[in-house]
């Protein structure tokens, strides 16, 4: 494997990087503005409102400062990777905004849709397939959701395919931020809470199942992040982008993607309707994100979502 060029050399050759705001900058700044407006409207229900607004202003100011004043390798590096931090912070914000503003959840409605269509509760029915080794495997796969998305980005980065890296970052950021808005509109915690009284047995693995499950619970906190299934939506976006890396990489990522989608119901994290919504959102984004990126940029359209 060839050693990638140094960052200074890569930056010098990166002539496709547009001046000023990049599409992902505009996307994230718009999201910060929308959620700031939401906080202002419901400020009486959110004791943490002022420090949340302050953090958003500081976050937006940092983006603008780096774009205007930091034309260096560190600034260039920051511009490519900062969406990772901003998207993560926006996710954690949801466990404050949703319980503070919304007074009910959509769990019962989502469960009714599943039952009306399938005539069973999928997370209860699938108990007949439970096996400790399968449970262990699927919990590891589910827990590798974020690392898998980052792996695709890292391969683009290591190969110094910077334009594709930026477009992939935009696509993944779009997927995350749109899903957050729908978590607010359709808040739900998932069948492992609503339907726990119907389950005949507890999930059990072999070695690391409990550790991974407890780790995710600690990292996520109390969240209402079921509809649409972000694991389905974002994994499909990454899977489609992975086809541009290599046939072997795409083959293994296809296995990961199928396993990831299965794990969401098997492990009782999601209703089936969440998965369908995630898949529909992924199709819509893959069909429109290329044009949206073009609208937000003066540069030529990439083939990453073709």
C-alpha positions as CSV (number, residue, x, y, z in Angstrom):
1,X,0.0,0.0,0.0
2,X,1.4,3.4,-1.0
3,X,1.9,5.9,1.8
4,X,-0.5,8.8,1.3
5,X,0.9,12.3,0.6
6,X,1.4,14.5,3.6
7,X,-1.5,16.8,4.5
8,X,0.4,19.9,3.4
9,X,0.9,18.4,-0.1
10,X,-2.7,17.3,-0.2
11,X,-4.0,20.7,0.7
12,X,-1.8,22.3,-2.0
13,X,-3.2,19.9,-4.6
14,X,-6.8,20.2,-3.4
15,X,-7.9,22.6,-6.0
16,X,-11.5,21.3,-6.0
17,X,-12.1,22.7,-2.5
18,X,-14.5,25.7,-3.0
19,X,-13.7,29.0,-1.4
20,X,-15.9,30.3,1.3
21,X,-18.7,28.2,2.8
22,X,-18.8,24.5,1.7
23,X,-22.2,22.8,1.3
24,X,-21.7,20.9,4.6
25,X,-21.0,24.3,6.4
26,X,-24.3,25.7,5.1
27,X,-26.1,22.5,6.1
28,X,-24.8,22.6,9.7
29,X,-25.2,26.4,10.1
30,X,-28.8,26.0,8.9
31,X,-29.5,23.2,11.4
32,X,-28.0,25.3,14.2
33,X,-30.3,28.2,13.2
34,X,-33.4,26.0,13.1
35,X,-32.7,24.4,16.5
36,X,-31.8,27.8,18.0
37,X,-35.2,29.1,16.9
38,X,-36.9,26.0,18.4
39,X,-35.2,26.6,21.7
40,X,-36.2,30.3,21.7
41,X,-39.9,29.4,21.0
42,X,-39.9,26.9,23.9
43,X,-37.5,28.7,26.1
44,X,-39.8,28.6,29.1
45,X,-39.7,24.7,29.0
46,X,-36.0,24.4,28.8
47,X,-34.0,25.4,31.9
48,X,-30.8,24.8,29.9
49,X,-31.9,27.1,27.1
50,X,-29.3,29.9,27.5
51,X,-26.2,27.7,27.7
52,X,-27.5,25.7,24.7
53,X,-28.0,28.9,22.7
54,X,-24.5,30.1,23.8
55,X,-22.9,26.8,22.6
56,X,-24.7,27.1,19.2
57,X,-23.4,30.7,18.8
58,X,-19.9,29.7,19.7
59,X,-20.1,26.7,17.4
60,X,-21.3,28.8,14.4
61,X,-18.7,31.5,15.2
62,X,-15.9,28.9,15.2
63,X,-16.9,27.6,11.7
64,X,-17.0,31.2,10.4
65,X,-13.6,32.1,12.0
66,X,-11.9,29.0,10.6
67,X,-13.3,29.7,7.1
68,X,-12.3,33.4,7.1
69,X,-9.1,33.5,9.1
70,X,-7.4,30.0,9.3
71,X,-6.2,29.2,5.8
72,X,-3.7,26.7,7.1
73,X,-3.3,22.9,7.3
74,X,-4.9,22.7,10.8
75,X,-7.8,24.9,9.5
76,X,-8.2,22.8,6.4
77,X,-8.1,19.6,8.5
78,X,-10.7,21.0,10.9
79,X,-13.1,21.9,8.0
80,X,-13.1,18.3,6.8
81,X,-13.6,16.7,10.2
82,X,-15.6,19.1,12.4
83,X,-19.0,17.8,11.2
84,X,-18.3,14.7,13.2
85,X,-18.2,16.7,16.5
86,X,-21.1,18.9,15.6
87,X,-23.3,16.0,14.6
88,X,-22.5,14.1,17.8
89,X,-23.2,17.2,19.9
90,X,-26.6,17.7,18.1
91,X,-27.5,14.1,18.9
92,X,-26.8,14.6,22.6
93,X,-28.9,17.7,22.5
94,X,-32.0,15.7,21.6
95,X,-32.2,14.1,25.0
96,X,-32.8,17.6,26.4
97,X,-35.0,19.1,23.7
98,X,-37.4,16.2,23.2
99,X,-38.4,15.5,26.8
100,X,-38.4,19.3,27.5
101,X,-40.7,20.2,24.6
102,X,-42.7,17.1,23.6
103,X,-45.2,15.7,26.2
104,X,-45.9,12.3,24.7
105,X,-44.2,9.6,22.6
106,X,-45.2,7.8,19.4
107,X,-44.3,4.3,20.6
108,X,-47.8,3.0,20.8
109,X,-48.7,4.3,17.3
110,X,-45.6,2.8,15.8
111,X,-46.3,-0.6,17.5
112,X,-49.9,-0.5,16.2
113,X,-48.7,0.1,12.7
114,X,-46.4,-2.9,12.9
115,X,-49.1,-5.1,14.3
116,X,-51.7,-3.9,11.8
117,X,-49.4,-4.7,8.8
118,X,-47.7,-7.9,10.1
119,X,-50.3,-9.2,12.6
120,X,-47.5,-9.8,15.1
121,X,-45.1,-7.7,17.1
122,X,-41.9,-8.3,15.2
123,X,-39.6,-8.1,18.3
124,X,-41.7,-10.7,20.0
125,X,-42.1,-13.0,17.0
126,X,-38.4,-13.0,16.3
127,X,-37.7,-14.5,19.7
128,X,-38.0,-18.0,18.1
129,X,-34.8,-17.2,16.2
130,X,-32.8,-16.2,19.3
131,X,-29.4,-17.8,19.7
132,X,-26.6,-16.6,22.0
133,X,-24.0,-16.6,19.2
134,X,-26.3,-14.8,16.8
135,X,-27.2,-12.3,19.6
136,X,-23.6,-11.7,20.3
137,X,-22.8,-11.2,16.6
138,X,-25.7,-8.8,16.0
139,X,-24.9,-6.7,19.2
140,X,-21.3,-6.3,18.0
141,X,-22.6,-5.3,14.5
142,X,-25.1,-2.8,16.0
143,X,-22.4,-1.3,18.2
144,X,-20.1,-0.8,15.2
145,X,-22.5,1.5,13.5
146,X,-20.5,4.7,14.0
147,X,-17.1,3.0,13.4
148,X,-18.4,1.6,10.1
149,X,-19.5,5.1,8.9
150,X,-16.1,6.5,9.9
151,X,-14.3,3.7,8.2
152,X,-15.7,4.7,4.8
153,X,-14.7,8.3,5.5
154,X,-11.2,7.2,6.5
155,X,-10.6,5.2,3.3
156,X,-11.6,8.2,1.2
157,X,-9.3,10.3,3.4
158,X,-6.3,8.0,3.3
159,X,-6.6,7.7,-0.5
160,X,-6.7,11.6,-0.6
161,X,-9.9,11.5,-2.6
162,X,-10.9,14.8,-1.0
163,X,-13.8,15.8,-3.2
164,X,-15.4,12.5,-2.6
165,X,-14.6,12.8,1.1
166,X,-16.4,16.2,1.3
167,X,-19.4,14.9,-0.5
168,X,-19.6,11.8,1.6
169,X,-19.4,14.0,4.7
170,X,-22.2,16.1,3.4
171,X,-24.4,13.1,2.7
172,X,-23.8,11.5,6.1
173,X,-24.3,14.8,7.9
174,X,-27.6,15.3,6.0
175,X,-28.8,11.9,7.0
176,X,-28.0,12.5,10.7
177,X,-29.5,16.0,10.9
178,X,-32.7,15.1,9.0
179,X,-33.2,12.0,11.3
180,X,-32.8,14.3,14.4
181,X,-35.6,16.5,13.2
182,X,-37.8,13.5,12.8
183,X,-36.9,12.2,16.2
184,X,-38.4,15.5,17.5
185,X,-41.5,15.2,15.3
186,X,-42.0,11.4,16.1
187,X,-40.4,10.8,19.4
188,X,-40.1,7.1,20.4
189,X,-37.9,5.0,22.6
190,X,-38.4,1.6,21.0
191,X,-40.0,-1.8,21.5
192,X,-37.6,-3.0,24.1
193,X,-39.3,-0.5,26.5
194,X,-42.9,-0.5,25.3
195,X,-43.2,-4.2,24.6
196,X,-41.0,-5.6,27.4
197,X,-44.0,-7.1,29.1
198,X,-44.7,-9.3,26.0
199,X,-41.2,-10.7,25.7
200,X,-40.9,-14.3,26.8
201,X,-37.2,-14.2,27.5
202,X,-34.3,-11.8,28.0
203,X,-31.6,-11.4,25.3
204,X,-28.4,-13.1,26.2
205,X,-25.0,-13.4,24.4
206,X,-21.8,-15.3,25.0
207,X,-19.0,-12.9,25.9
208,X,-19.4,-9.2,25.3
209,X,-23.1,-8.7,24.7
210,X,-23.9,-7.1,28.1
211,X,-20.8,-4.9,27.9
212,X,-21.7,-3.5,24.5
213,X,-25.4,-3.1,25.4
214,X,-24.6,-1.3,28.6
215,X,-21.9,0.9,26.9
216,X,-24.4,2.1,24.3
217,X,-27.0,2.8,27.0
218,X,-24.5,4.9,28.9
219,X,-23.3,6.8,25.8
220,X,-26.8,7.5,24.4
221,X,-28.6,8.2,27.7
222,X,-32.4,8.5,27.5
223,X,-33.1,9.1,23.9
224,X,-36.2,9.1,21.6
225,X,-34.4,8.1,18.4
226,X,-36.4,5.4,16.7
227,X,-38.2,7.0,13.8
228,X,-36.7,6.8,11.3
229,X,-34.1,4.2,12.1
230,X,-30.8,6.0,11.8
231,X,-28.9,2.8,11.8
232,X,-30.8,1.8,8.6
233,X,-30.7,5.2,7.0
234,X,-27.0,6.0,7.6
235,X,-25.8,2.5,7.0
236,X,-27.5,2.4,3.6
237,X,-26.0,5.8,2.7
238,X,-22.5,4.5,3.7
239,X,-23.1,1.2,1.8
240,X,-24.0,3.1,-1.4
241,X,-20.9,5.3,-1.1
242,X,-18.7,2.3,-0.3
243,X,-19.2,0.9,-3.8
244,X,-16.7,3.5,-5.0
245,X,-13.9,2.2,-2.9
246,X,-13.4,-1.4,-4.1
247,X,-15.4,-4.5,-4.9
248,X,-14.0,-6.4,-1.9
249,X,-14.8,-3.5,0.5
250,X,-18.3,-3.2,-1.0
251,X,-18.9,-6.9,-0.6
252,X,-18.0,-7.0,3.1
253,X,-19.9,-3.7,3.7
254,X,-23.0,-5.3,2.1
255,X,-22.8,-8.2,4.7
256,X,-22.4,-5.6,7.4
257,X,-25.4,-3.6,6.1
258,X,-27.7,-6.6,6.0
259,X,-26.6,-7.6,9.5
260,X,-27.0,-4.1,10.8
261,X,-30.6,-3.8,9.6
262,X,-31.5,-7.2,11.0
263,X,-30.0,-6.3,14.3
264,X,-32.3,-3.3,14.9
265,X,-35.3,-5.5,15.2
266,X,-33.7,-8.7,16.6
267,X,-32.1,-6.7,19.5
268,X,-35.5,-4.9,20.1
269,X,-34.2,-1.4,19.4
270,X,-36.6,-0.6,16.5
271,X,-40.1,-1.2,15.1
272,X,-40.2,-2.5,11.5
273,X,-41.9,0.7,10.4
274,X,-38.7,2.6,11.6
275,X,-36.6,0.5,9.2
276,X,-38.9,1.1,6.3
277,X,-38.9,4.8,7.0
278,X,-35.1,4.8,7.2
279,X,-34.9,2.9,3.9
280,X,-37.3,5.4,2.2
281,X,-35.3,8.4,3.6
282,X,-32.1,6.8,2.3
283,X,-33.5,6.4,-1.2
284,X,-34.8,10.0,-1.2
285,X,-31.4,11.4,-0.1
286,X,-29.5,9.4,-2.6
287,X,-31.8,10.6,-5.3
288,X,-31.7,14.3,-4.3
289,X,-28.4,14.9,-2.3
290,X,-26.3,15.3,-5.5
291,X,-28.6,18.1,-6.7
292,X,-28.7,19.6,-3.3
293,X,-24.9,19.6,-3.1
294,X,-24.8,21.3,-6.5
295,X,-27.3,23.9,-5.4
296,X,-25.1,24.7,-2.4
297,X,-21.9,24.7,-4.3
298,X,-20.6,26.3,-7.5
299,X,-18.6,23.2,-8.4
300,X,-19.3,20.3,-10.7
301,X,-21.5,17.5,-9.6
302,X,-19.8,14.4,-8.3
303,X,-20.7,10.8,-9.2
304,X,-20.7,9.6,-5.6
305,X,-24.4,9.3,-5.4
306,X,-25.0,8.2,-9.0
